[in-house]
Structures are given as C-alpha cells and as structure tokens.
Amino acid sequence: MLCFFSFFALPQVRTEGSDKSCVTFVLHNEDHTLGNSLRYMIMKDPEVEFCGYSITHPSESKINFRIQTKDGVPAVEMFQKGLEELMGVCQHVLTTFEASVEEYKAEKDTNME
C-alpha cells in the first residue's frame, strides 16, 4: 500500500546527539482527529516504547508527534507503518459503509415494487 504522505517533506525535530529511534515529527494542518488515531495505531506495535502528540496551541493547527522505539528501530519506520495501517482501517470503513448504503438502496427499491 502506498502512503500519500511524503516522509521527507515532514519536518523532523531531533535533539543533538539523539538517535533515529527517538524522533518528533511536526504535522501541519492537523488536529486531534489524526493525532489520536495515529497514536493508537502506532502504540499497538510492541517495538514502540512511547508514542504521543501535543497540539502546540489551540489557535494553531500543528501537532508535535513523538515516537520512541525499542532496540534502535527507526521511528520513521513506525510512523510510516502506523499511517499505512490507519489508511487500511479507513479504507475498510469506507468500503463497508458504501456496501451498506448500496444494500439499503437495493432493499428499499425491492420494498417499493
């Protein structure tokens, strides 16, 4: 599954001397909708030690999204994996919803005849 996010376009914030297993991503034009859903998906992975986010200020639509992994696993990989899994869940919900709408319409048409 291809991800629509370009990971190289996302600003990454690291403190001096830190490794790739502890990274803060800055997500612009996002809020709790993506932040909490993505945090949940990433935290399900046993290789993730910490995952959290904060909204910088209520008037800004920017998230600081922090991931810390175990055993030197790159945080970028967990970020990408979380996005792909979240997209899969969203696609499943959309497909199920559309199928239910079609089923309802077909049932409604049958009852009207």
C-alpha positions in Angstrom: 0.0 0.0 0.0 1.4 3.4 -0.9 1.2 6.1 1.6 0.2 9.6 0.5 2.5 11.3 3.0 6.0 12.2 1.9 8.1 11.5 4.9 11.0 13.6 3.6 8.7 16.6 3.4 7.7 16.3 7.1 9.9 18.3 9.4 11.6 16.2 11.9 13.0 17.6 15.2 15.8 15.8 17.0 17.9 16.9 19.9 21.7 17.0 19.5 23.2 13.5 19.7 19.9 11.7 19.6 19.4 8.5 17.5 16.9 7.6 14.9 14.8 5.7 17.4 13.5 8.9 19.1 12.0 11.5 16.7 9.5 14.3 16.9 7.5 14.9 13.7 5.8 18.2 13.1 2.5 17.7 11.3 1.0 20.9 9.9 -2.8 21.5 9.3 -3.7 18.5 11.6 -5.6 18.2 14.9 -6.7 15.5 17.4 -8.5 13.6 14.7 -5.3 12.4 13.1 -3.2 12.7 16.2 -5.2 10.3 18.4 -6.0 7.8 15.7 -2.4 7.6 14.6 -1.1 7.4 18.2 -3.4 4.4 18.8 -2.2 2.6 15.7 1.4 3.1 16.4 1.2 2.2 20.1 -0.2 -1.2 19.1 3.3 -2.2 17.8 5.4 -3.9 20.5 8.5 -2.3 19.2 7.2 1.1 20.2 8.2 2.3 23.7 6.4 5.7 23.6 4.1 7.5 21.2 2.4 10.7 22.0 1.4 14.0 20.5 0.7 17.6 21.6 -1.1 20.4 19.9 1.2 23.4 20.2 -1.6 26.0 20.7 -5.4 25.9 20.2 -5.1 28.6 17.5 -2.5 26.7 15.6 -3.3 23.6 13.5 0.0 21.9 14.2 0.9 18.7 16.0 4.2 17.7 17.6 4.1 13.9 17.2 6.8 12.0 19.2 7.8 8.3 18.7 10.4 6.4 20.7 11.1 2.8 19.7 12.9 -0.1 21.3 16.1 -1.7 20.2 17.1 1.0 17.7 14.2 0.5 15.4 13.9 3.7 13.3 11.0 5.8 14.4 10.3 6.8 10.8 9.5 3.2 10.0 7.0 3.0 12.8 5.5 6.3 11.7 5.1 5.0 8.1 3.7 1.7 9.3 1.1 3.5 11.5 0.0 5.7 8.7 -0.4 2.7 6.3 -2.4 0.7 8.9 -4.6 3.7 9.6 -5.2 4.1 5.9 -6.2 0.4 5.8 -8.7 0.9 8.6 -10.2 4.0 6.9 -10.4 2.1 3.6 -12.2 -0.8 5.3 -14.7 1.6 7.0 -15.4 3.4 3.7 -15.8 0.1 1.8 -18.2 -1.3 4.5 -20.2 1.9 4.6 -20.6 2.1 0.8 -21.6 -1.6 0.7 -24.2 -1.0 3.4 -25.6 2.1 1.5 -25.9 0.0 -1.7 -27.6 -2.8 0.2 -30.1 -0.3 1.8 -30.9 1.2 -1.6 -31.5 -2.2 -3.1 -33.7 -3.3 -0.2 -35.6 0.0 -0.4 -36.2 -0.4 -4.2 -37.3 -4.0 -3.7 -39.8 -3.0 -1.0 -41.3 -0.2 -3.2 -42.1 -2.6 -6.0 
